[in-house]
Every structure is written in structure tokens, then in C-alpha cells.
Amino acid sequence: MKTIFITRHASTRSAQRGQEDIDRELTRKGETEAAWLGEHLRVHNDIPSLILVSAANRARETAILIRETLMPELPIQTEDQLYLAPSAQILKTLHSLPEDINSVLLVGHNPGLSDFLLKATNQSGLNTETRNRLYRGLPPAALARLTSTAREWTDILQNNTRIEQISYPGE
């Protein structure tokens, strides 16, 4: 069984004149949201084996703050291809994980993350609240918990992967 946590980076500043999108930083609100993510995972005993993160500054800041709150020794792996990645690239990245990893937290961006949740999961049996959250798309710092009956990452498919819950900051 594999567990996948999907989170969109926390709230960010607008790009400043001449600033590249990849260099945008978290706001104070975003820093609080990222700390909430780490605390939420810790309280629910949802400790991933690895954090995969986009190369964007805002995503890396989110991952670092999650790790500080959750477990300071948790490894973070930056993946350039996750920056603004479409659903297919997210799945390809998950398929490339080593088999000794059983759970992963992926910190990335919309619209790819929301699209991934729609395309790569079995949505039968979702409660109304989770279904509504899924179709609205992930706001900053929202966290989706997915489980898959797959034994290997390469076997992660829509028919064996389901959304267990989508949580919003502060819940």
C-alpha cells in the first residue's frame, strides 16, 4: 500500500517588477499555513518518508516549514520537473520513486495538482464535502491524502488510488 499526500504551496506574494514566477516567496499568511500543514500531518500521525518539492521558491519554503514542524530530519528532494507540472508529469514522478518509500508528500502547483487529483484517482464513494472540495480545486496549502493498493509506485493507477480526505488550512 502506498500513501500520497498532495499539497499546493502556501500563500505567496505577487511577483515584483522583473521577478520571475519561480522566485516568488511566501507571505506571512503562507508561513502560517505551511506550519499548519506540518502540524496537521503530525497530529494525524501522517509522516511521509520523503517530501518531493517543485523547484519554485514558494514550494521549497512551504516544504521546509512543513518539515520544521513535522520532523526536522525528514528528507526533501527538489524535482525541477514538478515546477508547474501537468498531471501526467506528477504521475511520472511518482512512478519513478524507489520501492522502499511507502509514503510521499508532494508540494507543487495548480492547475496540475488539482488536475492530477481528478484524473489519477478513483472518486467513487467520496463524501459530499470531499467531492465538493475536489471539484473546486486546491487552494493554497490545501492537503489531499490519497491511498493506493498498489505495491509498487509504477502500479499507481486511477482504479487503485483514492482520495481519503482533503483538508484546508486551520481545520
Disulfide bonds with the S-S distance in Angstrom:
none
